[in-house]
Amino acid sequence: MKAAVKDNGVLIPKRFLKGVKEVEIRKERNLIVITPTTLVDDPVFKLGKHPVRIGVADGSLRHDDYLYLNP
């Protein structure tokens, strides 16, 4: 298959990526290699999914006060 390189790059047909959610793209010498990767279950992506309600409206501004200064 050949594909034209446009202003935004090259479009890879979705049928080549069936079931793939993420790819790694790298250049090795004169080759461009596209490899499917597995998504790591990184806990940072879960932050904010279940926020705690504490009844204050300025929690993002005064979070240190609420965490450390108030007993």
C-alpha positions in Angstrom: 0.0 0.0 0.0 1.2 3.5 -0.8 -0.1 6.7 1.0 0.5 10.3 0.2 2.2 12.4 2.8 0.1 15.5 3.4 0.5 18.6 5.6 -0.6 16.7 8.7 1.3 13.5 7.9 0.1 10.1 6.7 -3.3 8.5 7.4 -3.1 4.8 8.5 -6.2 2.8 7.6 -8.1 1.8 10.7 -8.4 -1.8 9.4 -4.6 -2.1 10.1 -5.2 -1.1 13.7 -8.1 -3.3 14.6 -8.3 -3.6 18.4 -5.3 -1.3 19.0 -5.8 1.6 21.3 -2.3 3.1 21.3 0.8 2.8 19.0 4.4 3.8 19.3 5.8 5.6 16.3 9.6 5.7 15.9 12.2 6.3 13.2 15.0 3.7 12.8 17.5 4.7 10.2 15.4 5.1 7.0 12.4 3.2 8.3 9.3 4.5 10.2 8.1 1.8 12.6 4.6 1.7 14.0 4.2 -0.7 16.9 1.0 -1.4 18.9 1.6 -0.9 22.6 -0.3 -2.0 25.7 -1.9 0.6 27.8 -0.5 0.4 31.3 -3.0 0.7 34.1 -1.4 3.9 35.5 -3.1 5.1 38.6 -2.6 8.8 37.6 -5.3 8.3 34.9 -7.8 7.5 37.7 -7.3 10.8 39.6 -10.5 12.7 39.8 -12.8 9.8 38.9 -14.3 9.8 42.4 -13.9 13.3 43.9 -14.6 13.8 47.6 -17.2 16.4 48.4 -16.4 18.5 51.5 -18.8 21.3 51.1 -16.4 24.2 50.3 -16.3 26.2 47.1 -12.7 27.3 47.2 -11.0 23.9 47.6 -8.9 24.3 44.6 -7.6 27.6 45.8 -7.0 26.8 49.4 -6.4 23.1 49.4 -3.2 23.4 51.5 -5.2 25.2 54.2 -7.8 22.5 54.3 -5.3 19.6 54.2 -2.6 20.9 56.6 -3.7 23.9 58.7 -7.2 23.0 59.9 -7.4 20.3 62.6 
